[in-house]
């Protein structure tokens, strides 16, 4: 299980996260990324977080260690 956090102050709305893990990340009406569900088993969130050019996405494993 992964827990996703987005630092909205860093997000530039680039959208790679939403492209790589659709449904796990969405761009809101303000153009900033959001997560409909903060926890998931979907490993695609790791690649999506790594693709963020602003480093706005952090993904934590079930032990609370940062996975991405």
Order of alpha helices (4+ residues) and beta strands (2+ residues): beta-alpha-beta-beta-beta-alpha-beta
